[in-house]
């Protein structure tokens, strides 16, 4: 594959190389139009298209800084902003921006927020005020990323899995989901939850420790703490607590459920 060949010889790739630029732009256009995606889930396992992440990294190397003017706003960057929102059926509120090479499905709403290159946001998802969707993150359909949510990005190493939030999830205000963590279909994260692959996840009913960095499908998860002994004493360390299991389709009653559980979103 041409991208992989360029990557193997990336030390020789320099800005102004028109042939290499054409190859890389072709790959980024696939991401921008939704014809390809950095990662998706097959049989429950995330599969990463490494060559597309390599293309993004090569794009930064091949691109020069330039001034970009959008109405009264001015930017200085290497990557242009995404365009054509109306034709794509996407609503973008002033103050929001998405980079070329990201893909937004019809019905997406961007409040003043940011979507980075390589990211994909599914149909009818809202990216609320000051939320960020990092490079290569994969957000499903009918998701609500509440105000101030930080979805981490990952470009290097190219084979690393990005953050994946599956369909029908609610990510509460000021949550952080980073370093390839995964939120399964229909799950809810309470406000302020921090999910990483190193933070343990516990079932509140059984006490069982579940897979780290993964919130199971159709459950309500919140930030919690466990006590651990260290050389200097016993201290609280963060964990994720599964407070309640939901039935598929129970999201229509979600606000009532969260109020019953005293969980903020």
C-alpha positions in Angstrom: 0.0 0.0 0.0 1.3 3.4 -0.9 0.8 5.0 2.5 2.7 2.1 4.2 5.5 2.6 1.7 5.7 6.3 2.5 5.6 5.5 6.2 8.5 3.2 6.0 10.5 6.0 4.3 9.0 8.8 6.3 12.4 10.3 7.2 12.7 11.2 3.5 9.2 12.8 3.3 9.3 16.6 3.3 6.9 19.4 2.8 6.5 20.2 -0.9 6.6 16.6 -2.1 3.7 16.8 -4.4 3.5 13.0 -5.2 3.5 12.1 -1.5 1.0 14.9 -0.7 -1.5 13.6 -3.4 -1.3 10.0 -1.9 -1.8 11.3 1.7 -4.7 13.7 0.7 -6.5 10.8 -1.0 -6.4 8.8 2.2 -7.5 11.8 4.3 -10.4 12.4 1.9 -11.6 8.8 2.7 -11.8 9.8 6.3 -13.4 13.1 5.6 -16.2 11.6 3.5 -16.7 8.6 5.8 -15.6 6.1 3.2 -13.0 4.8 5.6 -12.6 5.0 9.4 -9.6 4.6 11.7 -11.2 1.9 13.9 -14.4 0.0 14.4 -15.6 -3.0 16.5 -15.7 -6.5 15.0 -17.0 -9.4 17.1 -16.6 -7.3 20.2 -13.0 -6.3 19.5 -11.7 -2.9 18.2 -9.8 -3.2 15.0 -7.5 -0.3 14.0 -6.7 0.6 10.4 -3.1 1.5 11.1 -2.4 2.9 7.6 -5.0 5.6 8.1 -3.3 6.8 11.3 0.0 6.7 9.4 -1.6 8.9 6.7 -2.6 11.5 9.4 0.9 11.6 10.8 2.3 12.0 7.3 -0.1 14.8 6.6 1.3 16.9 9.5 4.8 16.3 8.1 3.8 17.3 4.6 1.7 20.4 5.5 3.0 23.9 6.0 1.6 26.5 8.4 -0.9 28.9 6.8 -3.4 31.5 7.8 -7.0 30.5 7.6 -9.7 33.0 7.8 -13.3 32.1 8.7 -15.5 35.2 8.8 -14.1 37.4 11.6 -11.9 34.6 12.9 -8.3 33.9 12.0 -6.4 30.7 12.6 -2.8 29.6 11.9 -2.5 25.8 11.4 -1.4 23.1 9.1 -4.8 21.4 8.6 -7.9 23.2 7.1 -11.3 23.1 8.7 -14.1 20.9 7.6 -16.7 22.4 5.3 -20.0 21.5 3.7 -22.1 21.1 6.9 -25.5 22.0 5.4 -25.2 19.5 2.6 -24.1 16.9 5.1 -27.1 17.5 7.3 -25.0 18.6 10.2 -25.8 21.5 12.5 -22.8 23.5 13.7 -23.3 26.4 16.2 -20.9 29.3 15.9 -17.8 28.6 18.0 -17.7 24.9 17.0 -15.1 23.6 14.6 -14.1 20.3 13.1 -10.9 19.5 11.2 -10.7 18.2 7.6 -10.3 14.4 7.9 -13.0 14.0 10.6 -16.4 12.7 9.6 -19.8 13.8 11.0 -22.9 11.7 10.1 -26.2 13.4 9.3 -28.0 14.8 12.3 -24.9 15.5 14.3 -25.1 18.8 16.4 -21.9 20.6 17.3 -22.4 23.1 20.0 -19.3 25.3 20.6 -16.9 22.4 20.6 -14.1 20.7 18.7 -13.7 17.5 16.6 -10.1 16.6 15.6 -8.8 14.9 12.5 -9.5 11.1 12.2 -12.5 11.3 14.5 -15.9 10.0 13.6 -19.2 11.1 15.1 -22.3 9.1 14.5 -25.8 10.1 13.4 -27.9 12.3 15.7 -25.1 12.7 18.3 -24.7 15.9 20.2 -21.3 17.2 21.0 -22.2 19.7 23.7 -20.6 23.0 24.7 -16.8 22.9 25.3 -16.7 19.1 24.6 -13.8 17.8 22.6 -13.5 14.7 20.4 -9.8 13.9 20.1 -7.9 12.6 17.1 -9.2 9.2 15.7 -11.9 8.8 18.5 -14.9 6.9 17.3 -18.3 8.1 18.7 -21.5 6.2 17.9 -25.0 7.3 16.9 -27.5 8.8 19.3 -24.8 9.7 21.8 -24.8 12.8 24.0 -21.4 14.2 25.0 -22.4 16.6 27.7 -20.8 20.0 28.4 -17.0 19.9 28.9 -16.6 16.2 28.1 -13.0 15.3 27.0 -12.7 12.4 24.6 -9.0 11.8 24.3 -7.2 11.4 21.0 -4.4 9.0 20.0 -2.2 9.1 17.0 1.0 7.4 18.2 1.8 4.6 18.2 -0.2 4.2 15.0 -1.5 0.7 16.0 -2.9 2.0 19.3 -6.7 1.7 19.6 -8.6 5.0 19.9 -11.3 5.8 22.4 -14.6 4.2 21.2 -18.0 5.3 22.5 -20.7 3.0 21.1 -24.3 3.9 20.1 -26.9 5.3 22.5 -24.5 6.4 25.3 -24.7 9.4 27.6 -21.4 10.8 28.8 -22.0 13.2 31.7 -20.6 16.7 32.1 -16.8 17.0 32.6 -16.2 13.3 32.0 -12.8 12.3 30.7 -12.5 9.2 28.5 -8.9 8.7 27.3 -6.1 6.4 26.2 -8.2 3.9 24.2 -10.9 3.4 26.9 -14.2 2.1 25.7 -17.8 2.8 26.6 -20.1 0.1 25.4 -23.6 0.5 23.8 -26.3 2.2 25.9 -24.0 3.0 28.9 -24.2 6.1 31.0 -21.2 7.8 32.7 -22.1 10.1 35.6 -20.7 13.6 35.7 -17.0 13.9 36.4 -16.1 10.2 35.7 -12.6 9.5 34.5 -12.1 6.4 32.5 -8.7 5.1 31.4 -7.3 1.6 30.8 -5.5 1.7 34.2 -8.5 2.5 36.3 -10.3 -0.6 37.7 -14.0 -1.1 37.1 -16.2 -2.8 39.7 -19.7 -4.2 39.7 -21.5 -2.5 42.6 -23.8 -5.5 43.1 -21.2 -8.3 43.2 -17.9 -6.5 43.9 -16.4 -8.3 40.9 -13.6 -6.4 39.1 -14.4 -6.1 35.4 -12.2 -5.3 32.4 -10.2 -2.2 33.1 -10.9 0.8 30.8 -14.3 -0.6 29.6 -17.8 0.3 30.8 -20.1 -2.6 30.0 -23.2 -2.1 27.8 -26.4 -0.7 29.3 -25.2 0.2 32.7 -24.8 3.3 34.8 -21.2 4.0 35.9 -19.9 6.6 38.3 -16.5 7.7 39.7 -15.7 6.0 43.0 -12.7 5.2 45.2 -11.1 2.2 46.7 -8.6 2.1 49.6 -5.1 0.8 48.8 -2.1 0.3 51.1 1.2 2.0 50.1 4.5 2.2 51.9 3.5 5.6 53.3 0.0 4.5 54.4 -3.5 3.7 53.1 -4.9 6.0 50.5 -8.0 6.3 48.3 -7.4 5.6 44.6 -9.9 6.1 41.8 -12.1 3.4 40.3 -15.3 3.1 38.3 -18.4 1.7 40.0 -21.2 0.1 38.1 -24.3 1.4 40.0 -27.1 -0.1 37.9 -27.8 -2.3 34.9 -30.2 -1.0 32.4 -32.5 -2.8 30.0 -31.9 -2.1 26.3 -34.1 0.8 25.3 -34.4 2.0 28.9 -32.8 5.3 27.9 -36.2 6.9 27.4 -36.6 6.8 31.2 -33.0 7.6 31.9 -33.5 10.9 33.7 -35.8 9.3 36.2 -33.3 6.5 36.8 -30.5 8.9 37.3 -32.5 11.0 39.8 -33.3 7.8 41.7 -29.6 7.0 41.9 -28.6 10.5 42.8 -26.3 10.6 39.7 -25.5 13.9 38.0 -25.0 14.2 34.3 
